[in-house]
Amino acid sequence: MTAHLRIVAAGPSSTVQDRGRIGYQRYGVSVAGAADPLLHAAANALVGNPAAEGAVEFTLAGDSLTAEGGPVRVAVAADAALAVDGEPVPSWTSLRLRDGQTLTIGPLRNGTRGYWAVEGGFALRPVLGSVATHVRSRLGGLDGGTLKAGDRLPLRLDRAADRGEQRLDPSLLPARGGTVRVMLGPQQDYFTPRGIAAFLEEAFTVSHEADRMGCRLNGPAIEHARGFNITSDGIPLGAIQVPGTGRPIVLLADRQTTGGYPKIACVIGPDIGGFAQMRPGDPVRFRAVDAAEAGRIGARHRAVLAGLPGLLRSAGGFALTDSARLLSFNLIGGAITGWD
């Protein structure tokens, strides 16, 4: 039997995500992809996958999954309680599930999104070069939708490799705060100086109108200079539109491809994941950076992503909970008696 993971219970919007469907916005195809690329890459690093490999993104509440057809190595990058067959196990550490064992991921204690990855990745058919799920257009992932109880995720590997486990100390990852760095534009001329000052100097809070597509903020109204309609143009990741209400909307992974509201600024790439982890009621402030500073920040962020495997540490040897595997080891190197 081909190895797979059976979903016993699924969170409210768990989906398979990779780096996204790059290069198709011109055809009206949304990018999708991981909302927090750093944690997505961390989960993959723990099981030895490339950073862009497909993994499961869950929101607020975790999933429960059972290994079927062979041992499976998984890892969870999230601040959540984990258990295997009811016994607590650590997050941020790879673990080898035996055939029939069930991993349960509890609710997130911090943040909005967590990730779990499987060694070798999922055996899913790419759509336009990506397995990322875009639910609104039913593209990618498992049948284009969120995971649900009874789903089976096929795996590329029939058997997890026999090796030790790895752990990652999350405190080694870049700190995230309530200040989000942005580059102004491309339509900052559609806003008054007072409107731009309010955007950069006042505090906002994350509203309940938030999902993978975007997040509306509560706070001071941003004053327009000459209306709030433009000829529709492309929407980059992190674009901040300001409609007629004056309430900014930060657009995220599942954003629309084009839009007709003026964009006051765009969140720089390295800060997207931290923003996507904010919960309703969380405070947020914006700080403008120029292209040179954004470039330096981006270079440091790329170095962090590339260096994730170097942050891994051994979590010890194999878990000796499998009696068949235990009996396969030579655990005695010699013996002495009281007469020697």
C-alpha positions in Angstrom: 0.0 0.0 0.0 1.3 3.5 -0.9 2.1 5.5 2.2 -0.3 8.3 3.0 -1.5 10.4 5.9 -5.2 10.1 6.7 -6.8 13.3 8.1 -8.7 12.3 11.3 -9.7 15.9 12.1 -8.9 19.2 10.3 -8.7 22.8 11.5 -11.1 25.3 10.0 -8.9 26.2 7.0 -6.0 23.8 6.7 -4.6 23.7 3.1 -1.5 22.5 1.3 0.8 25.4 0.4 4.1 25.8 -1.3 5.8 29.1 -2.4 2.8 29.8 -4.7 1.8 29.9 -8.4 4.4 32.4 -9.7 4.0 34.2 -13.1 0.3 33.8 -13.8 -1.3 36.9 -12.4 -1.3 38.4 -15.9 -3.9 35.6 -16.7 -6.0 36.3 -13.7 -4.6 33.4 -11.6 -3.9 34.3 -8.0 -0.5 33.3 -6.5 -1.6 31.7 -3.2 1.3 30.0 -1.3 2.3 30.0 2.3 1.1 33.1 4.3 4.2 32.9 6.5 7.1 31.7 4.2 9.6 31.6 7.1 7.6 29.1 9.3 6.7 27.1 6.2 10.4 26.8 5.3 11.2 25.9 8.9 8.8 23.0 8.9 10.3 21.7 5.7 13.9 22.1 7.0 13.1 19.9 10.0 12.2 17.0 7.8 15.0 17.6 5.3 12.9 19.1 2.5 13.7 22.1 0.2 12.2 25.3 1.6 9.5 25.5 -1.2 8.2 22.0 -0.8 4.4 21.7 -0.2 3.4 21.6 3.4 0.1 22.0 5.3 -0.8 25.5 6.7 -3.3 25.4 9.5 -5.1 28.4 11.1 -5.7 28.7 14.8 -6.7 25.1 15.3 -4.5 22.2 14.4 -5.1 19.0 12.6 -5.0 15.3 13.6 -3.4 12.8 11.2 -2.7 9.1 11.0 0.2 7.4 9.2 -0.9 4.6 7.0 1.1 2.3 4.8 4.5 2.9 6.4 6.5 5.0 8.8 6.3 8.7 8.1 8.5 11.6 9.3 6.7 14.8 10.1 7.5 18.1 11.9 5.3 20.9 13.2 6.5 24.5 13.2 4.1 26.2 15.6 3.6 27.1 19.2 1.1 24.4 19.9 0.8 21.3 22.1 1.4 18.0 20.2 0.6 14.4 21.1 1.2 11.0 19.4 -1.4 8.5 20.4 -2.2 10.8 23.4 1.5 11.0 24.6 2.9 14.6 24.5 5.7 15.2 22.0 7.6 18.5 21.2 6.9 20.9 18.4 9.8 22.3 16.4 11.2 18.7 16.3 10.9 16.0 13.6 9.3 12.8 14.6 8.8 9.4 13.0 5.2 8.1 13.0 4.8 4.4 12.8 2.1 2.9 10.7 -1.2 3.5 12.5 0.1 6.2 14.9 -1.8 9.5 15.1 -0.4 12.9 15.6 -2.7 15.5 17.1 -1.9 19.2 16.9 -3.6 21.4 19.4 -4.7 25.0 19.0 -2.1 27.7 18.5 -1.0 29.4 21.6 0.5 32.3 19.7 0.1 33.6 16.1 -2.5 32.7 13.6 -0.9 30.1 11.3 1.3 27.0 11.8 2.8 24.5 9.4 3.4 20.8 9.3 5.6 19.1 6.7 6.3 15.5 5.8 9.6 14.1 4.7 9.7 13.9 0.9 6.6 15.9 0.4 3.1 15.1 -0.9 2.5 13.2 -4.1 0.1 15.8 -5.5 -0.2 16.9 -9.1 1.0 20.4 -9.6 -1.3 22.9 -11.2 0.6 25.6 -13.2 3.8 24.4 -11.5 2.5 24.6 -7.9 0.6 22.5 -5.4 -0.5 25.6 -3.5 -4.2 25.6 -2.7 -6.3 28.6 -3.8 -9.8 27.7 -2.5 -11.7 30.5 -4.3 -10.7 29.2 -7.7 -10.4 25.5 -6.6 -6.8 25.2 -7.7 -4.0 23.0 -6.3 -3.7 21.1 -3.1 -6.1 18.2 -2.5 -9.0 18.7 -4.9 -8.6 22.5 -4.6 -10.0 22.8 -1.2 -9.4 22.8 2.6 -8.6 19.5 4.3 -11.4 17.6 5.9 -11.8 14.4 8.0 -11.3 11.3 5.9 -9.0 12.9 3.3 -5.9 11.0 2.4 -2.7 12.9 1.5 -0.5 10.7 -0.7 3.2 10.8 0.1 6.2 10.6 -2.2 8.2 8.3 0.2 6.8 4.9 1.1 9.1 4.8 4.1 10.7 7.5 6.3 14.5 7.4 6.3 16.2 5.6 9.2 18.1 8.5 10.8 18.1 10.7 13.9 15.6 13.5 14.5 16.2 17.2 14.3 15.0 20.1 16.3 14.9 23.9 15.8 15.0 26.5 18.6 12.3 29.0 17.4 14.1 31.8 19.5 16.8 31.7 16.8 14.4 33.0 14.2 14.0 36.7 13.6 11.9 38.5 16.2 8.6 39.9 15.0 6.9 42.9 16.4 4.0 45.3 15.8 5.9 47.6 13.5 5.6 46.6 9.8 8.0 48.1 7.3 6.6 49.4 4.0 7.6 51.2 0.9 5.3 54.0 0.0 3.4 53.9 -3.4 2.7 53.3 -6.1 -0.2 55.7 -5.7 0.7 57.8 -2.6 -0.1 60.9 -4.7 -3.8 59.9 -4.2 -3.5 60.8 -0.5 -3.1 64.1 1.3 0.0 64.8 3.4 -2.3 64.5 6.4 -3.5 61.1 5.2 0.1 59.8 4.7 1.0 61.2 8.2 -1.9 59.3 9.8 -0.8 56.1 8.0 2.8 56.3 9.3 2.3 58.0 12.7 -0.9 56.5 14.1 -1.6 53.0 15.4 -4.0 50.6 13.8 -5.5 47.3 15.0 -6.2 44.1 13.0 -9.9 43.7 12.5 -12.0 40.5 12.3 -12.3 41.0 8.5 -9.1 39.0 7.9 -8.3 35.9 5.9 -5.6 34.6 3.5 -6.8 37.1 0.9 -6.3 40.2 3.0 -6.8 42.0 6.3 -8.8 45.2 6.9 -7.4 47.4 9.7 -9.2 49.5 12.2 -7.9 53.0 13.1 -7.8 56.5 11.7 -9.3 57.1 8.3 -6.7 57.7 5.6 -7.6 60.9 3.8 -7.7 60.7 0.0 -6.5 63.7 -2.1 -8.5 63.1 -5.3 -10.9 60.3 -5.1 -10.5 56.6 -4.4 -10.8 55.0 -7.8 -7.9 54.3 -10.2 -7.6 52.3 -13.4 -7.2 48.7 -12.2 -3.6 47.5 -12.0 -1.7 44.6 -10.6 -1.7 43.8 -6.9 1.6 42.8 -5.5 2.0 40.8 -2.3 1.6 43.1 0.7 -0.1 45.9 -1.2 -2.1 48.3 1.0 -5.3 49.5 -0.7 -7.4 52.3 0.8 -11.0 52.3 -0.4 -13.5 55.0 0.1 -14.0 54.2 3.8 -10.4 55.3 4.5 -9.7 52.0 6.2 -6.6 50.3 4.8 -6.6 46.7 3.6 -3.4 44.7 3.5 -3.5 42.1 0.7 -1.9 38.7 1.3 -1.2 35.4 -0.4 -4.7 34.8 -1.8 -5.1 38.4 -3.0 -6.9 39.2 -6.2 -4.7 39.8 -9.3 -5.8 43.4 -10.0 -7.6 46.1 -8.2 -9.0 49.6 -8.6 -8.4 51.2 -5.2 -5.3 53.4 -4.8 -2.4 51.7 -2.9 -0.7 53.9 -0.3 2.2 51.5 0.3 3.4 47.9 0.1 4.6 45.7 3.0 8.2 44.5 2.2 8.5 40.8 1.7 10.4 39.9 4.9 7.6 41.4 7.0 4.7 39.7 5.3 4.9 36.5 7.4 4.9 38.4 10.7 1.9 40.5 9.6 0.0 37.3 8.5 0.5 36.0 12.0 -1.4 38.8 13.7 -4.7 38.2 15.3 -7.8 40.4 15.5 -7.2 43.2 18.0 -3.4 43.1 17.7 -1.8 46.6 17.3 0.2 47.4 14.2 2.2 50.5 13.1 3.9 51.1 9.8 7.4 52.5 9.1 8.4 53.6 5.7 11.8 52.5 4.2 13.4 53.4 1.0 14.5 50.9 -1.8 18.0 50.7 -0.5 17.0 49.8 3.0 14.4 47.3 1.8 17.0 45.7 -0.3 19.3 45.2 2.7 16.5 43.8 4.8 15.6 41.5 1.9 19.1 40.2 1.6 19.3 39.4 5.3 15.9 37.6 5.1 17.1 35.5 2.2 20.2 34.6 4.2 18.0 33.5 7.1 15.9 31.2 4.9 19.0 29.7 3.3 20.6 29.2 6.7 17.7 27.3 8.3 19.3 23.9 7.9 22.3 25.2 9.8 20.2 26.1 12.8 19.0 22.5 13.2 20.4 20.4 16.1 20.2 16.7 16.9 17.1 15.8 18.9 18.7 12.5 19.9 18.6 9.1 18.4 15.7 7.1 17.1 12.6 6.9 19.2 12.7 3.4 20.6 8.9 2.9 20.8 8.8 0.4 18.0 9.5 -3.0 19.4 10.4 -4.5 16.0 13.0 -1.7 15.4 14.2 -2.0 19.0 14.9 -5.7 18.5 16.9 -5.0 15.3 19.6 -3.1 17.2 22.5 -4.7 19.0 22.1 -3.1 22.4 24.7 -5.2 24.2 28.4 -4.6 23.5 29.7 -7.1 26.0 29.1 -8.6 29.4 31.0 -9.3 32.7 30.2 -11.5 35.6 31.0 -11.2 39.2 33.7 -13.8 38.9 35.8 -11.8 36.4 
